[in-house]
Amino acid sequence: MGALDFLDQELKQLRADGLFRTNRVLAGPQGARAVIDGQEVVNLSSNDYLGLANDSRLKEAAIAGVRDWGAGTAAVRTIIGTMAIHEELERKLAAFKHTEAAIVFQSGFTCNSGVVPTIVGEGDTIISDELNHASIIDGARLSRAQIVRYRHRDLDDLEAKLKEAQSSRRRLVVTDGVFSMDGDIAPLPGIVALCQRYGAISYVDDAHASGVLGEAGRGSVHHFHLDGQVDVQVGTLSKAVGVLGGYVASNRALIDWLVHRGRPFLFSTSHPPAVTMACIRALEIMESEPERHRRLWSNTAYFKAKLEDLGFDCGHSETPITPVIVGEGARAMEMSDRLMKEGVFAQGIAYPTVAKDKGRLRTIVTAGHSESDLDEAVTAFAKVGREMGLIP
């Protein structure tokens, strides 16, 4: 018997529960319509909020990056992996976020696993929304600080937890700006006010607010007119920006500290030139083409209204992330498979990503969808939803 044979039983149980999945495979570029597993479908599971992932200008920028700077950097940033274009991207990100400085990491996940342990540790307390992303949870665990969870978006419970943590050396309050499974927005003004009242560090992960909330998609801090009042902002280059990576925007002291202590930054090869140049071009487009942002939100309002009129449970979403909550995880997977047969891809989400009784399809509308795309998707949802007894 091999040492890993226990995994066969675990996988057998996943199959029995109806939760075993194989990766869907794209044949061609990401987009509002895509060829997935050989079938053209309306794509409702992409994070490409602004339709930039296949934009010709980003592709040309990536090609120029390879031509002028090479295929890769072959070094970490702190040795000889920092190119002028990396610093240009970081300057543009800081300006975009209205902060003193910014630093780029390999992903949004590595931002949280790299930043949290550099600012808190033993003797400190992290106070975290109970629905925060897995990367925040992992970063908190790596820090060795005490971890306290407060009820989702509950400011009274947050204040109670802050009072209990007053004896800690430092207190860090961390929240998603937009919650990735429910699409609701953190009550950031109240969180910031409490952090200021109790002397806590405020930390916002804007992975799903980047490119979505605020002017030109500057994020939840800008959306709530809180520029300069949030200590740490994490963003992503992998979703609305359409490329790859994560970044931290803050004051100069934190950014300089991360250069010396942020382990993913210190021990990972830097972004290849193609990625860096494409990110720079994406930021320029986001600021110069506000109509993309407006189209994202008009599509969102249209699709949400249609689903809710049909009678689907869409939770408390306030953003382009619109969950269709069906209950058991296996039921969510069944609905996803049925929709695929109708020409719509909407990925099922089950435990442990969400609670066991909150299985869902997480749909995301983008600026790239046409009204006819969304109508086609709504028709499929209506057919499958009625067949499964989810709507009247």
C-alpha positions as CSV (number, residue, x, y, z in Angstrom):
1,M,0.0,0.0,0.0
2,G,1.4,3.4,-1.0
3,A,1.6,6.4,1.4
4,L,-0.9,8.3,-0.7
5,D,-3.5,5.6,-1.1
6,F,-5.8,7.4,1.4
7,L,-6.5,9.9,-1.3
8,D,-8.3,7.3,-3.3
9,Q,-10.9,7.1,-0.6
10,E,-11.2,10.9,-0.3
11,L,-11.8,11.2,-4.0
12,K,-14.3,8.3,-4.0
13,Q,-16.2,10.3,-1.3
14,L,-16.2,13.4,-3.5
15,R,-17.6,11.4,-6.4
16,A,-20.3,9.9,-4.1
17,D,-21.3,13.4,-2.9
18,G,-21.5,14.7,-6.5
19,L,-18.7,17.2,-5.9
20,F,-15.9,15.7,-8.0
21,R,-15.0,18.1,-10.8
22,T,-12.6,18.1,-13.7
23,N,-11.3,21.4,-15.0
24,R,-13.2,22.9,-17.9
25,V,-10.8,23.7,-20.8
26,L,-10.8,26.9,-22.9
27,A,-10.1,26.5,-26.6
28,G,-9.1,30.1,-27.4
29,P,-9.2,33.4,-25.5
30,Q,-11.1,34.4,-22.5
31,G,-14.3,36.3,-23.3
32,A,-18.0,36.9,-22.7
33,R,-18.6,34.1,-25.2
34,A,-16.0,31.3,-25.2
35,V,-15.3,27.8,-26.4
36,I,-15.2,25.6,-23.4
37,D,-14.8,21.8,-23.6
38,G,-15.3,22.2,-27.4
39,Q,-18.6,24.0,-27.0
40,E,-19.3,27.7,-27.6
41,V,-21.1,29.1,-24.6
42,V,-22.1,32.3,-22.9
43,N,-19.4,32.6,-20.2
44,L,-20.7,33.7,-16.8
45,S,-17.7,32.5,-14.8
46,S,-14.9,34.8,-15.9
47,N,-13.3,37.5,-13.7
48,D,-12.6,39.6,-16.8
49,Y,-14.9,42.3,-15.6
50,L,-13.9,45.0,-18.2
51,G,-13.3,42.7,-21.2
52,L,-9.5,43.4,-21.3
53,A,-8.1,39.9,-21.2
54,N,-8.2,39.6,-25.0
55,D,-8.0,43.3,-25.9
56,S,-5.7,43.7,-28.9
57,R,-3.9,46.6,-27.3
58,L,-2.9,44.5,-24.3
59,K,-1.7,41.8,-26.7
60,E,0.4,44.2,-28.6
61,A,1.9,45.6,-25.3
62,A,2.8,42.0,-24.3
63,I,4.4,41.4,-27.6
64,A,6.4,44.6,-27.3
65,G,7.5,43.5,-23.8
66,V,8.9,40.3,-25.1
67,R,10.6,42.0,-28.1
68,D,12.2,44.8,-26.1
69,W,12.8,43.2,-22.7
70,G,12.9,39.4,-23.2
71,A,10.8,36.4,-22.3
72,G,11.6,36.5,-18.6
73,T,13.6,38.2,-15.9
74,A,15.5,35.2,-14.5
75,A,15.9,36.8,-11.1
76,V,14.1,38.0,-8.0
77,R,13.4,41.7,-7.7
78,T,16.1,42.3,-5.0
79,I,19.0,40.8,-7.0
80,I,18.7,41.8,-10.6
81,G,15.0,41.1,-11.4
82,T,13.8,44.7,-11.2
83,M,13.4,46.3,-14.6
84,A,12.5,49.9,-15.3
85,I,9.0,48.7,-16.5
86,H,8.4,47.1,-13.1
87,E,9.0,50.4,-11.4
88,E,6.8,52.2,-14.0
89,L,3.9,49.8,-13.3
90,E,4.3,50.5,-9.5
91,R,4.3,54.2,-10.0
92,K,1.1,54.0,-12.1
93,L,-0.6,51.8,-9.5
94,A,0.2,54.2,-6.7
95,A,-1.2,57.1,-8.7
96,F,-4.2,55.0,-9.7
97,K,-4.9,54.2,-6.0
98,H,-4.0,57.7,-4.7
99,T,-1.4,56.3,-2.3
100,E,2.3,57.2,-1.8
101,A,3.6,54.0,-3.2
102,A,2.8,50.5,-4.4
103,I,4.6,47.1,-4.9
104,V,3.7,44.2,-7.2
105,F,3.5,40.6,-6.1
106,Q,3.1,37.5,-8.2
107,S,-0.6,37.2,-7.3
108,G,-3.3,38.6,-5.0
109,F,-2.9,35.4,-2.9
110,T,0.8,36.0,-2.3
111,C,0.0,39.6,-1.4
112,N,-2.0,38.5,1.6
113,S,0.3,35.6,2.5
114,G,3.3,38.0,2.3
115,V,1.9,41.2,3.8
116,V,0.0,40.1,6.9
117,P,2.9,38.3,8.5
118,T,5.2,41.3,7.9
119,I,3.0,43.7,10.0
120,V,1.7,41.5,12.8
121,G,3.0,38.5,14.7
122,E,3.0,36.9,18.1
123,G,1.4,39.2,20.7
124,D,-0.8,40.9,18.1
125,T,-4.5,40.3,17.1
126,I,-6.0,40.0,13.7
127,I,-9.7,40.7,13.6
128,S,-11.1,39.3,10.3
129,D,-14.6,39.2,8.7
130,E,-15.8,35.6,8.9
131,L,-16.3,35.5,5.1
132,N,-12.9,36.7,4.1
133,H,-11.0,35.1,1.3
134,A,-8.8,32.0,1.8
135,S,-5.7,34.0,1.1
136,I,-6.4,36.3,4.0
137,I,-7.0,33.3,6.3
138,D,-3.7,31.7,5.2
139,G,-1.8,35.0,5.7
140,A,-3.3,35.4,9.1
141,R,-2.2,31.8,10.1
142,L,1.3,32.4,8.9
143,S,1.6,35.5,11.1
144,R,1.2,33.5,14.3
145,A,-0.9,36.4,15.7
146,Q,-4.1,35.6,17.5
147,I,-7.0,35.4,15.0
148,V,-10.5,36.6,15.9
149,R,-13.4,36.5,13.5
150,Y,-16.3,39.0,13.6
151,R,-19.7,38.3,12.1
152,H,-20.0,39.2,8.5
153,R,-20.3,43.0,7.9
154,D,-21.4,43.4,11.6
155,L,-19.9,46.6,12.9
156,D,-21.2,46.1,16.4
157,D,-19.5,42.7,16.6
158,L,-16.3,44.3,15.2
159,E,-16.3,46.9,17.9
160,A,-16.8,44.3,20.6
161,K,-13.8,42.4,19.2
162,L,-11.7,45.5,19.1
163,K,-12.5,46.3,22.7
164,E,-11.5,42.7,23.7
165,A,-8.2,43.1,21.9
166,Q,-7.0,46.3,23.5
167,S,-4.3,44.6,25.4
168,S,-2.7,43.3,22.2
169,R,0.5,45.0,21.0
170,R,-1.1,45.7,17.6
171,R,-4.6,45.1,16.2
172,L,-5.2,44.5,12.5
173,V,-8.7,44.7,11.0
174,V,-8.9,43.0,7.7
175,T,-11.8,42.7,5.2
176,D,-12.5,42.0,1.6
177,G,-13.8,45.1,-0.2
178,V,-16.2,42.9,-2.2
179,F,-16.9,39.4,-1.0
180,S,-16.1,37.0,-3.7
181,M,-18.9,34.5,-3.2
182,D,-21.8,36.8,-2.2
183,G,-21.0,40.0,-4.2
184,D,-21.8,42.3,-1.2
185,I,-19.6,45.2,-0.2
186,A,-17.8,45.7,3.1
187,P,-19.2,48.6,5.2
188,L,-15.9,50.4,4.9
189,P,-16.7,53.8,6.3
190,G,-17.7,52.2,9.6
191,I,-14.7,49.8,9.6
192,V,-12.3,52.7,9.1
193,A,-14.0,54.8,11.8
194,L,-13.7,51.9,14.3
195,C,-10.0,51.4,13.4
196,Q,-9.3,55.0,14.0
197,R,-11.2,55.0,17.3
198,Y,-9.3,52.0,18.6
199,G,-5.9,52.5,17.1
200,A,-6.1,49.5,14.7
201,I,-4.5,49.0,11.3
202,S,-7.1,48.9,8.5
203,Y,-6.5,46.4,5.7
204,V,-8.7,46.0,2.6
205,D,-8.4,43.3,0.0
206,D,-9.9,44.7,-3.2
207,A,-9.5,41.7,-5.5
208,H,-13.1,41.9,-6.7
209,A,-13.4,45.7,-6.2
210,S,-10.4,46.4,-8.5
211,G,-11.8,47.7,-11.8
212,V,-15.3,47.4,-10.4
213,L,-15.9,50.0,-7.6
214,G,-14.9,53.7,-7.6
215,E,-14.0,56.0,-10.5
216,A,-12.3,54.0,-13.3
217,G,-12.4,51.0,-10.9
218,R,-10.0,52.4,-8.3
219,G,-11.7,50.2,-5.7
220,S,-13.8,50.3,-2.5
221,V,-11.6,52.9,-0.8
222,H,-12.2,55.4,-3.5
223,H,-15.9,54.3,-3.9
224,F,-16.5,55.4,-0.3
225,H,-14.3,58.6,-0.6
226,L,-11.8,57.2,1.9
227,D,-8.5,57.9,0.1
228,G,-5.7,58.3,2.6
229,Q,-7.7,56.8,5.4
230,V,-7.1,53.0,4.8
231,D,-3.6,51.8,5.9
232,V,-3.2,48.8,3.5
233,Q,-4.9,48.2,0.2
234,V,-4.4,44.9,-1.7
235,G,-5.5,44.7,-5.3
236,T,-5.3,42.3,-8.2
237,L,-4.0,42.5,-11.8
238,S,-5.6,39.1,-12.6
239,K,-9.2,40.0,-12.8
240,A,-10.5,43.3,-14.2
241,V,-7.0,44.3,-15.3
242,G,-7.1,41.1,-17.4
243,V,-3.5,40.0,-16.9
244,L,-1.7,38.5,-13.8
245,G,-0.4,39.5,-10.4
246,G,-1.3,41.4,-7.3
247,Y,-0.2,44.6,-5.7
248,V,-0.1,46.4,-2.3
249,A,-0.8,50.2,-2.2
250,S,0.1,52.0,1.0
251,N,2.5,54.6,2.4
252,R,6.2,54.5,1.5
253,A,7.3,53.0,4.8
254,L,5.2,49.8,4.3
255,I,6.3,49.4,0.7
256,D,10.0,49.7,1.7
257,W,9.4,47.3,4.6
258,L,7.9,44.7,2.2
259,V,10.9,45.0,-0.1
260,H,13.0,43.8,2.9
261,R,10.6,41.4,4.6
262,G,7.8,40.3,2.2
263,R,8.8,36.7,1.6
264,P,6.9,36.1,-1.8
265,F,8.5,39.3,-3.1
266,L,12.0,38.3,-1.8
267,F,12.0,34.7,-3.0
268,S,10.0,34.7,-6.3
269,T,11.2,35.6,-9.8
270,S,9.6,38.9,-10.9
271,H,6.9,39.4,-13.5
272,P,7.9,38.6,-17.1
273,P,8.0,41.7,-19.3
274,A,5.0,40.7,-21.3
275,V,2.8,40.6,-18.2
276,T,4.2,43.9,-16.9
277,M,3.8,45.8,-20.2
278,A,0.2,44.4,-20.6
279,C,-0.7,45.6,-17.1
280,I,0.6,49.1,-17.8
281,R,-1.5,49.3,-20.9
282,A,-4.6,48.0,-19.1
283,L,-4.3,50.7,-16.5
284,E,-4.1,53.4,-19.2
285,I,-7.2,52.0,-20.9
286,M,-9.2,51.8,-17.6
287,E,-8.6,55.5,-17.0
288,S,-9.2,56.6,-20.6
289,E,-12.3,54.5,-21.4
290,P,-14.9,55.0,-18.6
291,E,-17.6,53.6,-20.8
292,R,-16.3,50.1,-20.1
293,H,-17.0,50.7,-16.4
294,R,-20.5,52.1,-17.2
295,R,-21.3,49.1,-19.4
296,L,-20.2,46.7,-16.7
297,W,-22.7,48.2,-14.3
298,S,-25.6,48.5,-16.8
299,N,-25.1,44.8,-17.7
300,T,-25.0,43.9,-14.1
301,A,-28.3,45.7,-13.3
302,Y,-30.0,44.2,-16.3
303,F,-29.0,40.6,-15.5
304,K,-29.7,40.8,-11.8
305,A,-33.2,42.1,-12.4
306,K,-33.9,39.3,-14.9
307,L,-32.8,36.6,-12.4
308,E,-34.7,38.1,-9.5
309,D,-37.8,38.5,-11.6
310,L,-37.6,34.7,-12.3
311,G,-37.6,34.1,-8.5
312,F,-34.0,33.0,-8.0
313,D,-32.3,33.5,-4.6
314,C,-29.4,35.9,-5.4
315,G,-28.6,36.7,-1.8
316,H,-27.5,40.3,-1.0
317,S,-25.2,41.0,-4.0
318,E,-24.4,44.6,-4.8
319,T,-21.9,44.0,-7.5
320,P,-21.4,42.1,-10.8
321,I,-20.9,38.9,-8.7
322,T,-24.4,37.5,-8.6
323,P,-24.9,34.2,-6.7
324,V,-27.7,31.9,-7.6
325,I,-28.1,30.0,-4.3
326,V,-29.6,26.5,-4.6
327,G,-28.8,24.7,-1.3
328,E,-26.8,21.4,-1.4
329,G,-23.5,21.5,-3.3
330,A,-24.4,18.5,-5.4
331,R,-27.5,20.4,-6.6
332,A,-25.4,23.3,-7.6
333,M,-23.1,21.1,-9.6
334,E,-26.1,19.5,-11.3
335,M,-27.5,22.8,-12.3
336,S,-24.1,23.9,-13.6
337,D,-23.9,20.8,-15.8
338,R,-27.5,21.3,-17.1
339,L,-26.8,24.9,-18.0
340,M,-23.7,23.8,-19.9
341,K,-25.9,21.6,-22.1
342,E,-28.0,24.7,-22.8
343,G,-25.0,26.7,-23.9
344,V,-24.3,28.7,-20.6
345,F,-21.2,28.2,-18.4
346,A,-21.8,29.1,-14.8
347,Q,-19.6,27.2,-12.3
348,G,-21.1,25.5,-9.3
349,I,-19.6,26.4,-5.9
350,A,-19.9,24.0,-2.9
351,Y,-18.4,23.4,0.5
352,P,-15.8,24.2,1.8
353,T,-15.8,27.3,-0.4
354,V,-19.2,28.1,0.9
355,A,-21.4,26.7,3.7
356,K,-22.8,23.2,3.2
357,D,-26.4,24.5,2.8
358,K,-25.3,27.5,0.6
359,G,-24.2,25.7,-2.6
360,R,-24.6,28.1,-5.6
361,L,-23.7,29.1,-9.0
362,R,-21.6,32.2,-8.9
363,T,-22.3,34.3,-12.0
364,I,-20.2,37.3,-13.1
365,V,-21.4,39.7,-15.7
366,T,-18.8,41.6,-17.6
367,A,-18.6,44.7,-19.8
368,G,-18.1,42.4,-22.8
369,H,-21.5,40.8,-22.6
370,S,-24.2,42.0,-25.0
371,E,-27.8,42.2,-24.1
372,S,-28.5,39.2,-26.3
373,D,-25.8,37.2,-24.5
374,L,-27.6,37.9,-21.2
375,D,-31.0,37.2,-22.6
376,E,-29.7,33.8,-23.9
377,A,-28.3,33.1,-20.4
378,V,-31.6,34.1,-18.7
379,T,-33.6,31.8,-21.0
380,A,-31.3,28.9,-20.0
381,F,-31.6,29.7,-16.3
382,A,-35.4,29.8,-16.5
383,K,-35.6,26.4,-18.3
384,V,-33.2,24.6,-16.0
385,G,-34.5,26.3,-12.9
386,R,-38.0,25.2,-13.6
387,E,-36.9,21.7,-14.5
388,M,-35.1,21.4,-11.1
389,G,-38.0,23.0,-9.2
390,L,-36.0,26.0,-8.1
391,I,-38.4,28.6,-9.4
392,P,-42.1,28.5,-10.2
